[in-house]
Amino acid sequence: MKSILKNKTMSIEKILFDMPGKITIKLEDGRIFITPLKYFPELQRLPVDKRKKYTIVDDRTILFSFSDSIYHLEDFIGLENKWKQR
């Protein structure tokens, strides 16, 4: 099931940590969001190899194996209040 935000379907394809201090989120429609990890200190503290252990749930929720936090796509693109409205 795909989620809708501002009349656009947004589904995470994959997550990369190929730039120091940043998380890159690639969407299935080709869009890419790059966000500084300083806003996510729990992820920033993890070594890169542990950050790469993640699961995408419901197209827009990210669970990292070595983190207790649950992240939503909206957290990384500045719309963290929107995920509660889904």
ChimeraX attribute file (.defattr): number of C-alpha atoms within 10 A of each C-alpha:
attribute: neighborCount
match mode: 1-to-1
recipient: residues
	/A:1	6
	/A:2	11
	/A:3	14
	/A:4	11
	/A:5	12
	/A:6	6
	/A:7	7
	/A:8	10
	/A:9	13
	/A:10	21
	/A:11	24
	/A:12	22
	/A:13	16
	/A:14	14
	/A:15	21
	/A:16	14
	/A:17	16
	/A:18	10
	/A:19	10
	/A:20	9
	/A:21	12
	/A:22	17
	/A:23	22
	/A:24	18
	/A:25	21
	/A:26	18
	/A:27	19
	/A:28	14
	/A:29	12
	/A:30	10
	/A:31	12
	/A:32	15
	/A:33	13
	/A:34	16
	/A:35	17
	/A:36	14
	/A:37	18
	/A:38	13
	/A:39	12
	/A:40	16
	/A:41	9
	/A:42	13
	/A:43	18
	/A:44	16
	/A:45	12
	/A:46	13
	/A:47	10
	/A:48	15
	/A:49	8
	/A:50	14
	/A:51	19
	/A:52	15
	/A:53	13
	/A:54	15
	/A:55	14
	/A:56	18
	/A:57	12
	/A:58	13
	/A:59	19
	/A:60	18
	/A:61	17
	/A:62	18
	/A:63	16
	/A:64	17
	/A:65	13
	/A:66	15
	/A:67	15
	/A:68	9
	/A:69	12
	/A:70	10
	/A:71	18
	/A:72	20
	/A:73	22
	/A:74	17
	/A:75	17
	/A:76	19
	/A:77	12
	/A:78	10
	/A:79	12
	/A:80	14
	/A:81	10
	/A:82	13
	/A:83	16
	/A:84	8
	/A:85	6
	/A:86	8
